[in-house]
């Protein structure tokens, strides 16, 4: 097709474009269906925020584990049997304190430690969050429902390389002494991204 | 490249459309495309840097109007066409309409020979480099001063890896910048960190080294 002809032809709807590439790859002998089934299973059953929640709850209950988690997040996550894609060689765990609040983003694309905190939510990938959170973090957090006291230092972490970050939220005072499993139940994806406190 | 994808610090955007239980996917085709691009990476058709760069090469108006997974779809299709796995004609015949792809890549580059070997605590300045191909240095840190607070294992150098150029793996530094250094008198106070390859950095001369 010439460029002129292409210019006048209407763009196919995105669903048809998606079906077209899938069918074309299938025709090349790719086992697309199997790949899709396997990835869907991982997304729905394995790469869940519950993984990160277990890390957080264990860190709250076990000071030695917390030390290891802060020193080498990847090694600590592997202890619990979690996996990482090949290009995630490093996981940095960012500890929130009464004086410091951490929040993660990816201004260039949408990188996250998805095997630990789940695939990123839609708003994390939207232009608004990517553009604004590095420059007006306090306002963005407030708009998202987290109003931090003015004396709290905000640390924004832009995932511009292959290092992955996860926030270790503060344990709510009313939950001291809870069993680990119950604690894991209160840790949200948003709190590990850093747009919420617990 | 100074592309439209490089959004950090851009002004004029409205509120984040946030919901506590926001989904990652909105349609079944999005899950399928996300899986297919992962399959393509595992099959060695392209690597993650080529994948990211093909998204960055999307025509700017297309990039801004496309959903996240439409960008994934466009990158996957572009690279499959560029690598000779499928033809654009086949895709358009099957889609029964035009199938916009990303625009061609500029040349890549290899590591900076004089790059410093850095450690936590080192004061650095981001080089004032303008790279036409893939680069993982957001424009908002270009030329800015900060402090190294972390160092990663070595990774493929994206400026080369996205273009099939030979290069040594490089470490990245987590560099801490003050938002006031990044946008003088035009940002809310915060510490902003980026993961920065050593080729993008030089020592900040003011510390005497």
HADDOCK unambig.tbl for C-alpha pairs under 7 A between the chains (distance, minus, plus):
assign (segid A and resid 1 and name CA) (segid B and resid 89 and name CA) 6.98 0.50 0.50
assign (segid A and resid 6 and name CA) (segid B and resid 98 and name CA) 6.28 0.50 0.50
assign (segid A and resid 9 and name CA) (segid B and resid 97 and name CA) 6.28 0.50 0.50
assign (segid A and resid 9 and name CA) (segid B and resid 98 and name CA) 5.82 0.50 0.50
assign (segid A and resid 10 and name CA) (segid B and resid 97 and name CA) 5.80 0.50 0.50
assign (segid A and resid 10 and name CA) (segid B and resid 98 and name CA) 5.77 0.50 0.50
assign (segid A and resid 11 and name CA) (segid B and resid 97 and name CA) 5.29 0.50 0.50
assign (segid A and resid 11 and name CA) (segid B and resid 98 and name CA) 4.22 0.50 0.50
assign (segid A and resid 11 and name CA) (segid B and resid 99 and name CA) 6.03 0.50 0.50
assign (segid A and resid 12 and name CA) (segid B and resid 95 and name CA) 5.98 0.50 0.50
assign (segid A and resid 12 and name CA) (segid B and resid 96 and name CA) 6.33 0.50 0.50
assign (segid A and resid 12 and name CA) (segid B and resid 97 and name CA) 4.33 0.50 0.50
assign (segid A and resid 12 and name CA) (segid B and resid 98 and name CA) 5.43 0.50 0.50
assign (segid A and resid 12 and name CA) (segid B and resid 99 and name CA) 6.34 0.50 0.50
assign (segid A and resid 14 and name CA) (segid B and resid 70 and name CA) 6.94 0.50 0.50
assign (segid A and resid 15 and name CA) (segid B and resid 29 and name CA) 6.41 0.50 0.50
assign (segid A and resid 16 and name CA) (segid B and resid 95 and name CA) 5.08 0.50 0.50
assign (segid A and resid 17 and name CA) (segid B and resid 95 and name CA) 5.16 0.50 0.50
assign (segid A and resid 17 and name CA) (segid B and resid 99 and name CA) 6.62 0.50 0.50
assign (segid A and resid 18 and name CA) (segid B and resid 29 and name CA) 6.52 0.50 0.50
assign (segid A and resid 18 and name CA) (segid B and resid 33 and name CA) 6.67 0.50 0.50
assign (segid A and resid 18 and name CA) (segid B and resid 73 and name CA) 6.61 0.50 0.50
assign (segid A and resid 20 and name CA) (segid B and resid 91 and name CA) 5.61 0.50 0.50
assign (segid A and resid 20 and name CA) (segid B and resid 94 and name CA) 5.09 0.50 0.50
assign (segid A and resid 20 and name CA) (segid B and resid 95 and name CA) 5.18 0.50 0.50
assign (segid A and resid 21 and name CA) (segid B and resid 77 and name CA) 6.55 0.50 0.50
assign (segid A and resid 21 and name CA) (segid B and resid 91 and name CA) 6.20 0.50 0.50
assign (segid A and resid 24 and name CA) (segid B and resid 86 and name CA) 6.82 0.50 0.50
assign (segid A and resid 24 and name CA) (segid B and resid 91 and name CA) 6.99 0.50 0.50
assign (segid A and resid 32 and name CA) (segid B and resid 36 and name CA) 6.73 0.50 0.50
assign (segid A and resid 35 and name CA) (segid B and resid 35 and name CA) 6.42 0.50 0.50
assign (segid A and resid 35 and name CA) (segid B and resid 36 and name CA) 6.85 0.50 0.50
assign (segid A and resid 35 and name CA) (segid B and resid 39 and name CA) 6.20 0.50 0.50
assign (segid A and resid 36 and name CA) (segid B and resid 32 and name CA) 5.65 0.50 0.50
assign (segid A and resid 36 and name CA) (segid B and resid 35 and name CA) 5.06 0.50 0.50
assign (segid A and resid 36 and name CA) (segid B and resid 36 and name CA) 6.54 0.50 0.50
assign (segid A and resid 39 and name CA) (segid B and resid 35 and name CA) 5.33 0.50 0.50
assign (segid A and resid 40 and name CA) (segid B and resid 31 and name CA) 6.88 0.50 0.50
assign (segid A and resid 89 and name CA) (segid B and resid 153 and name CA) 6.94 0.50 0.50
assign (segid A and resid 90 and name CA) (segid B and resid 152 and name CA) 6.52 0.50 0.50
assign (segid A and resid 107 and name CA) (segid B and resid 6 and name CA) 6.54 0.50 0.50
assign (segid A and resid 107 and name CA) (segid B and resid 7 and name CA) 5.66 0.50 0.50
assign (segid A and resid 107 and name CA) (segid B and resid 8 and name CA) 5.05 0.50 0.50
assign (segid A and resid 108 and name CA) (segid B and resid 5 and name CA) 5.85 0.50 0.50
assign (segid A and resid 108 and name CA) (segid B and resid 6 and name CA) 5.14 0.50 0.50
assign (segid A and resid 108 and name CA) (segid B and resid 7 and name CA) 6.45 0.50 0.50
assign (segid A and resid 108 and name CA) (segid B and resid 138 and name CA) 6.99 0.50 0.50
assign (segid A and resid 119 and name CA) (segid B and resid 24 and name CA) 6.05 0.50 0.50
assign (segid A and resid 120 and name CA) (segid B and resid 24 and name CA) 5.83 0.50 0.50
assign (segid A and resid 121 and name CA) (segid B and resid 22 and name CA) 5.41 0.50 0.50
assign (segid A and resid 121 and name CA) (segid B and resid 23 and name CA) 5.30 0.50 0.50
assign (segid A and resid 121 and name CA) (segid B and resid 24 and name CA) 4.48 0.50 0.50
assign (segid A and resid 122 and name CA) (segid B and resid 22 and name CA) 6.31 0.50 0.50
assign (segid A and resid 122 and name CA) (segid B and resid 23 and name CA) 6.12 0.50 0.50
assign (segid A and resid 122 and name CA) (segid B and resid 24 and name CA) 5.27 0.50 0.50
assign (segid A and resid 123 and name CA) (segid B and resid 16 and name CA) 6.43 0.50 0.50
assign (segid A and resid 123 and name CA) (segid B and resid 17 and name CA) 5.91 0.50 0.50
assign (segid A and resid 123 and name CA) (segid B and resid 18 and name CA) 5.74 0.50 0.50
assign (segid A and resid 125 and name CA) (segid B and resid 68 and name CA) 6.79 0.50 0.50
assign (segid A and resid 128 and name CA) (segid B and resid 13 and name CA) 5.42 0.50 0.50
assign (segid A and resid 128 and name CA) (segid B and resid 14 and name CA) 6.30 0.50 0.50
assign (segid A and resid 128 and name CA) (segid B and resid 15 and name CA) 6.57 0.50 0.50
assign (segid A and resid 128 and name CA) (segid B and resid 16 and name CA) 5.44 0.50 0.50
assign (segid A and resid 129 and name CA) (segid B and resid 16 and name CA) 5.68 0.50 0.50
assign (segid A and resid 130 and name CA) (segid B and resid 7 and name CA) 6.16 0.50 0.50
assign (segid A and resid 130 and name CA) (segid B and resid 8 and name CA) 5.95 0.50 0.50
assign (segid A and resid 131 and name CA) (segid B and resid 7 and name CA) 4.71 0.50 0.50
assign (segid A and resid 131 and name CA) (segid B and resid 8 and name CA) 4.35 0.50 0.50
assign (segid A and resid 131 and name CA) (segid B and resid 9 and name CA) 5.08 0.50 0.50
assign (segid A and resid 131 and name CA) (segid B and resid 10 and name CA) 5.21 0.50 0.50
assign (segid A and resid 132 and name CA) (segid B and resid 8 and name CA) 6.67 0.50 0.50
assign (segid A and resid 132 and name CA) (segid B and resid 9 and name CA) 5.73 0.50 0.50
assign (segid A and resid 132 and name CA) (segid B and resid 10 and name CA) 6.88 0.50 0.50
assign (segid A and resid 134 and name CA) (segid B and resid 8 and name CA) 6.33 0.50 0.50
assign (segid A and resid 134 and name CA) (segid B and resid 9 and name CA) 6.26 0.50 0.50
assign (segid A and resid 134 and name CA) (segid B and resid 192 and name CA) 6.49 0.50 0.50
assign (segid A and resid 135 and name CA) (segid B and resid 9 and name CA) 5.30 0.50 0.50
assign (segid A and resid 135 and name CA) (segid B and resid 179 and name CA) 6.71 0.50 0.50
assign (segid A and resid 135 and name CA) (segid B and resid 187 and name CA) 5.23 0.50 0.50
assign (segid A and resid 135 and name CA) (segid B and resid 188 and name CA) 6.25 0.50 0.50
assign (segid A and resid 136 and name CA) (segid B and resid 187 and name CA) 6.02 0.50 0.50
assign (segid A and resid 136 and name CA) (segid B and resid 188 and name CA) 5.10 0.50 0.50
assign (segid A and resid 137 and name CA) (segid B and resid 188 and name CA) 6.94 0.50 0.50
assign (segid A and resid 144 and name CA) (segid B and resid 18 and name CA) 6.49 0.50 0.50
assign (segid A and resid 153 and name CA) (segid B and resid 190 and name CA) 6.48 0.50 0.50
assign (segid A and resid 154 and name CA) (segid B and resid 190 and name CA) 5.07 0.50 0.50
assign (segid A and resid 154 and name CA) (segid B and resid 191 and name CA) 6.27 0.50 0.50
assign (segid A and resid 155 and name CA) (segid B and resid 190 and name CA) 5.89 0.50 0.50
assign (segid A and resid 155 and name CA) (segid B and resid 191 and name CA) 4.67 0.50 0.50
assign (segid A and resid 155 and name CA) (segid B and resid 192 and name CA) 5.82 0.50 0.50
assign (segid A and resid 156 and name CA) (segid B and resid 191 and name CA) 6.12 0.50 0.50
assign (segid A and resid 156 and name CA) (segid B and resid 192 and name CA) 4.69 0.50 0.50
assign (segid A and resid 156 and name CA) (segid B and resid 193 and name CA) 5.96 0.50 0.50
assign (segid A and resid 157 and name CA) (segid B and resid 192 and name CA) 6.04 0.50 0.50
assign (segid A and resid 157 and name CA) (segid B and resid 193 and name CA) 4.68 0.50 0.50
assign (segid A and resid 157 and name CA) (segid B and resid 194 and name CA) 6.05 0.50 0.50
assign (segid A and resid 158 and name CA) (segid B and resid 193 and name CA) 5.84 0.50 0.50
assign (segid A and resid 158 and name CA) (segid B and resid 194 and name CA) 4.86 0.50 0.50
assign (segid A and resid 159 and name CA) (segid B and resid 194 and name CA) 6.36 0.50 0.50
assign (segid A and resid 159 and name CA) (segid B and resid 195 and name CA) 6.28 0.50 0.50
assign (segid A and resid 160 and name CA) (segid B and resid 136 and name CA) 5.94 0.50 0.50
assign (segid A and resid 160 and name CA) (segid B and resid 194 and name CA) 5.90 0.50 0.50
assign (segid A and resid 160 and name CA) (segid B and resid 195 and name CA) 5.21 0.50 0.50
assign (segid A and resid 161 and name CA) (segid B and resid 136 and name CA) 6.54 0.50 0.50
assign (segid A and resid 161 and name CA) (segid B and resid 195 and name CA) 5.02 0.50 0.50
assign (segid A and resid 161 and name CA) (segid B and resid 196 and name CA) 6.61 0.50 0.50
assign (segid A and resid 163 and name CA) (segid B and resid 152 and name CA) 6.72 0.50 0.50
assign (segid A and resid 163 and name CA) (segid B and resid 195 and name CA) 6.93 0.50 0.50
